[in-house]
Amino acid sequence: MALTAEFTRLPDLAALGSRWQALEARAESSFFLGWTWTGAWLESYDIRPELLAVTDGLGRDVALALFGHAMQPRLLGPSATLSLNQSGNAVADRPFVEYNGLLTARGKEGQAIEAALRALQRRNDWRTLRFSGLSPGSPLLEIAARRKTRLDLSPVYQIDLEAVRASDYLSLLSSNSRGQIRRAIREHGGALPAIAAATPADIDPWLAEMRSLNAGRHADNAWDDEAFCRFVAMLAARGDDAVELLRLTDGEGSVGFLLNFIHGGAAMNYQSAFAAPRSAKDKPGLLCHAAAVDHYAGRGLMLYSLLAGKDRYKQSLATRQEALEWWQIDRFSPRLEAEAILRKILKRPASA
């Protein structure tokens, strides 16, 4: 049965949520394409991207995605840009989508992407596409274009929980990482921190403590943004079994907090906050993640992911890794051609 792809204005969120969740029940997708994430993002930032719906001959949804339309800055002036499951506004895109793509009914992935790419090609109101957080080799990259530029390749550091259950987590790490965690354990009474999951009454005070612990730690701190705080609170409140807000403690109080997604047999750490080190040997972040590894290995999950990021601590905790990619797809335009030539002359990468 032939599929049809069409862009429309964003429907009422209640109506969209019903459609999205109905399709989600027939899909095998990432957490970042589910309604828990998507609905919280749309509501928290009050944004209105366009809806791309791929339907069959009976009008049933086969794939859904959102596309933000914005004039995004480029070296020689702004370019009309469509962004997959993002708004095109840096503030509203702060939640940082990963494992991006189309929410697609099981077994229809190839047909749905072909229909979606045809619909994109028919539009004449964009010069650039932005695909963030794609798995390498995504068929979305098969779209015809003048230029395809990979802006970033980010590792996704992970811990294989099957290997942890078959051995001992610390034995899988480098001697340096193993030593740091063991010294931190001694600083905290000789044991990993205890883990408690938030009840509905815990969410607001625990997130407030996370915000306080993260204050001043980064130049561009997401926790300073009220919309981001609303987004995280919605995830924690609406995620049911798919979102866990954990508090890690020892006899002296909080050691840290972790906000994790549970999806497809994996736990994924999305946000964290840690108490100040109690000594030069204390590593509360490493300690909390080691406790989470133990926690999720005991629950029979397959993977603990630290999600995309090049941070050294993620690498030191990992036993395996994969990658995600960020792409910029340009159509022909004289200005973008001039920009490409200028970048070659200046030896300036497209990400700069």
C-alpha positions, 0 to 999 in steps of 0.5 A: 500500500502506497504511503503519503507524507504531508506537512501540516500545522501542529494540532492541539497537543491533546489530539497530537498526544493521542495519535503519537501514543497510538503509533508509539504502541506499534513502533520500536523507537528510541525514548527520545521519539516517544510522547513522554519526551516529545509532549514534555518538550512541546509543552515546556517551551511552547513551540509550534514546529510543523508535523510531518505525518506519513499515512497509508491508504486508509489514513492511518499514521505510519510515521510521525515527526516534527520539523522546526522552521527557522532562519539559522545563522551561517557564515554569510547570513542566515539560511532557511533551515528545517530541523528534525524534532527540534525547533531551530531555536537554541534555547528551546533545543537545549534538551538535546535530542538523541537517537533521533529519527521518525517515530515509525510503525514496526516493519514500515521504516524503509517505506516511511523514510522514502515517503518522508524524504520525497515530501522534504524534496517537494518543499521549496522553503528550505535551503538547509536540513539539520539532523541531530543525534542520528545513529550512523548510517541513518537512511535519512542521509540518503536525501539528495542534496548539494552538500552533506556535512557531518558537524559532529561525531559524539561517543555514547559511552556505556556499561555492559550490564551482562558483563558486570553480572558475569564479573565485577564492575570495577574489574572491567575498568582501568586501574586508575578508574578502579582506584578512584572509585575504591578511594571514594568508597572508603571516603563514604564509609566503605560502601556504595551510596544507597539509592532511593527512587522519587515518589510524586511528593519527592520530585519538586524538592529533589529537582530543586536540590539538583538545581542548587547543586548545579548552580555555577558549575557551567558557563551555559547552565541548562538549570538556569533556564526555567523552561528546562526546569519545567521540562525535567519536572514533566519528564519526572512526573509523567514518565511512569516506569520510563523515567527514574529520579534517584537520590543517592545517600550515605550516613551524612546525607545526599551524595548525588541525584540521577535522572535516568530513562528506562527503555528497551532494556537500557537505563540512560543517564540524562541529568545528574547533580552531585554534592561537593567532594568531601576530600581530595580523594572523593569522587561523588560523580563516579561513586553515584554512577558506580552505584547506578551500575550495581542497581541496574545490573541487579534489576536485570537490565542490559545496558547503562548508558551515559548518553552522548558526550565527550566527557572524560568521566564517561569514558573512564566509567564505560566498558563499551561505546557507540556513536551519534552524529550531527548533520547539516544538509545543504541544497544549492544556493549561491550564498551557501556555495560562496560560504563553502569556498570561503570555509576552504580558504579559511580552513574553517570547519562547518561546525565553527 
